[in-house]
Amino acid sequence: MPTWDPTQYAVFAGHRGRPFADLLARVGAEDPRLVVDLGCGDGPLTLGLAQRWPRARVVGLDASAAMLARARELDGAGRVEWHEVRAQDWDPTGLGAPVDVLTSNATLQWVPEHRELLPRWVDALAPGGRLALQVPANFDAPSHVLMRAVAADGPWAERLAGVLRHDDAVAEPGEYLALLAGLGLEADVWETTYLHVLDPEGAQRQPVLEWVRGTGLRPVLDALTDEDERAAFVARYTAALDAAYPRTPYGVVLPFRRLFAVARKP
C-alpha cells in the first residue's frame, strides 16, 4: 500500500464522493445495527453512514494511519469506531456481531486478492445483510496508460518495475455478478463513466496530475525518493497529460469509469 496524503486526496472531495452516494442509493437497509466501511479513508463518507443510520454501530477500517488520523479529527463526537487494518488481514469475527451493511468504496483495487476474500466477507453478513462495493475501472485510461509508459521509459524504470497496478486490478462487471451470485447473494451490478470537469477556474497547472497525486501516482512518489528524479518524472508525465487532457473553456474533462455492486444475503 502507498503512503497517503489526506490533504491531497481531499482536493477533489466532491468528485470522489459522488460514486459513494450513487452506490448507497441502491442500498435498501432501513435500520441496520452494524455498518462497516472497509477502506474508510479520511472519514467524511463514513461519517455520512452514521448520519444516514443514526442508531447503527458504525466501524471504519483503513490501512493508512494518516487517513485515520484525519478521520478521527473530523469525528469530534466519536460517532465511529476507527481501526487501522489492511483489508487482507481484517477478521470480521472480531466485531462480535454479524454485519448488516458492509461498504467498500474505491479500495479493493489496492487489494489484488479481493475476489478471493469476498467469501469471507459474505460469511460475515447477517441474514438480509448488504454488501456494497465500488471500484475504479479506468486502468486503460490515458492517465494510467501514460503513467505506466513514463515509468517504463526513463532512468527510474528499474525502480518502478512492478510498482504500478495494471488493468487486471479489478474484474469486469460480469465477473463480479457471477462471484456474488455464486455466493448465494441477490446481486445488482452496473458501471458508470463520469465526466469530471476539473478546475474550471484555471487555478491548477494540470488538474489530472493533481487528481492522481492523491491516488494512482502515490506508489511512484513513494518509490522515487530523489527529489530531482521525482521532479523529472512528474515533468515528463505532465507533458503527456497535457496532450491527453487538454483544457477547454469550461475546465479539464476527466472521463472516469467505475464499477458498482450491491448484493443482499437472503
N, C-alpha and C positions, 0 to 999 in steps of 0.2 A: 504494500500500500504506500502511496506517496505521502509526503507531508502536506498538510492543508493550511491555507491562509483564510480564515473566516472573513476577513475584510474584503479580500479579492473575490471570494466566492459570492459575497453579497452584492457585488456591483450590479448584477443583473437579477436581483432577487425576484422582481415581478415576473420576468420571463421564466425563470426557473420554477417558480411556484405554480404557474398556471397548469402544467401537466398533473400535478398532485391534486389540484382542485377538480380537474376533469376526471381523474381516477376515482376520487372519493364520491363524485356524483353518482357513480354506479354501485356504491356500497350501501346496501339497504338496511344495515343493522340499526335498530332503533334505540336499544338501551343495553349496550354491551357492558359486561362487568370488567373485563380485562382487555386493554388495547395495547398492542406492541408496535413500535415503529423501528424496524430493523434498518439501520443506516440513517439515523435521525439528523446527522449533520449539525448545523449550528442552531437548530431548535425552533425557529418560528413556525414551521409547518407542523411539528409535533405538538406545540402549544395550541395550534388550531384544532388538533384532535381533542385536546382537553376541553376546549370551548364547545365543540360540537357535542361531546358526550360528557357533560359536567359531573355525572355520577360515576364515571368509569375510573378504574385504576389505569393510569397511562404510564407506559415504560418506554424510554428512548434508549436505543443501543447504537453505539458507534465505535469505530476503531481509532478515531482521532481524538487525542486528549485536548488539542487546541479547539476543535469544533465543540466538544462537550463543555469546555470552559466557557465559551461564548453562550452556549445554550443555558447553562446554569445562571449566567449573568442576566439573561432575559427572563428567566423563570423566578422572579422575585418572590412569588408566593409559594414556591416549592411544590407546584402542582404536579410535576412529572418526576418519576424516578429515572435518573440518568445513570447509565452504566457503560464503562469502556470495555468493549469486547469485539473481536472480529466475528463476522458472520459465520466463518468456518468453525469457530470454537464455541459458538453460543449453544448452551444446553437449555432448551425450553423447559425441561422438568424443574429447573431451579426456580421458576416462578411460583411453584406451589399450587398452580391452578391452570385449567385449560384456557386457551386464548380464544377470545370471541372475535377479535379483529386483528389481523396481522398485516401491516402495511410495509412496503419497501419501495422507496422512491429514488430512482437514479442511483442505485447502489450495486445491484447484482452484476453489472458489467465489470466491476472490480473483483468479482468472486468467480474465478474460472469454473469451479466445481459446483456452482449454484444449482444446476439442474440435478446433480446427484444429491444435493441437500434438501430438495423440495419434499421428498417423502418424510423426512424427519420433522420438517415444519408443519406439514399437513397433519401428521400424527398429533401435534401439539394443539390443534384446533379443537374447540368444543363442538358438540353436535350443533349444526346450524351456523358454525363459525365461518368467517370470511377471510380469504387471503386476497390481498390486492397488491399488485406489483406493477411498476413502470420502469422500463429500461430504455436508454438511448439506443437507436438503431441507425446511427449516422456514420459508421466507421468507414463507409465508402464515399463519404462526402469530401469535397476538396480540403476542408480544414484538417482532416485526419490523413488523407492520402498525401497531401503536401508535407505534413509534419513527418510522416514516415520517410518520404523521399529525401527531405533535407537531412534527416537523421542518418540516412544510409550513404550520403554523399558529402563527406567532409572529414576533417581531421578527428572529429568526435565519433566517427562511425563505429569503431570497435567498442567504445564505452557505452554507446547507445544500442548496441545489438541486443535484441530481445527485451528492451525496456518498454516499448510501446505496445498497447493492445492492438489486435487485428480484428478483421471483420467476423471472426468466429467467437468474439467475446460474449455475444448473445445469440439466442436462437431466433429462427423465423417464427412468425405468429402461429403457423400450423403446428410447429413442434411443441410450443407451449400449450396449445389446446390439447394435443394428444397426451402430453405429460400429465396435465391436470385431470383430464377426463379418465386417463388410465389409473389415477389415484382415487377414483370414485367421486370426484367433485363435479358439480354443475358449473361449467366454465363459460365465461364471456371474454373473448379475446379480440382486440382490434388494434389498429395502428392509425396514427395521425402525423401529418407533416405540418409543422408550424412554420410560418414565415415571420420570424422575429425581425422587426425593424429596430435596429440598434442605433443609438447615438444620433437621433435626428437633429440635435443641436450642433453637431460637428465638433464636440469638445475632445474627442479621443482620436489619436493618430490612426489607429486601426482597431475598431471595436471587436472584430472577430478574434484578434490576438488577445484582447483583454478578456474576452469570454473564455478562451481555452487556457489562459493563465490561471483561471480558477479551477480548472478541471483537467482536461486531457493532456495539457502541457506540463502538469506537475511532475511526472516522472522524469522528463527531460531536465527541468530546472533542478531537480534533486541530483541528477547524475552529473551535470556539468557544474562542478564546484569552482572552476576557474572563472572569474568574472569576465575576463576578456573573451574567453571562448564562448561563454554563455551569451554575451552580447553579440558576438559574430553569428551564432546560430539564430538568435532572435531577429537580427537584421535580415539575414537571408530568408528566413521564414516569412517575415513581414512583407518583403517584396513579393513573394509568391502569393500571399493572401491578398495583396492589393489588386493583383490581376484577377483573382478568382472571385473576390467580393468587392466590386467597385462601389464607390459612394454614389448614391442617387440624390436627387433634390430632397427626398424625404428621409434619408438615412441609409445605412448599410443593411442589406437584407441577408439574413442567415436562415436558409431553409434547414429545418431540423426534424428528422423523422424519429418518432418514439413509438414503442410497443407497450400495450396495456393488457393486463389480465386481471379479472375479478372472478373469483371462484368461491362457491359455497359448499360446505361439507353437509351432506344430508343429515 
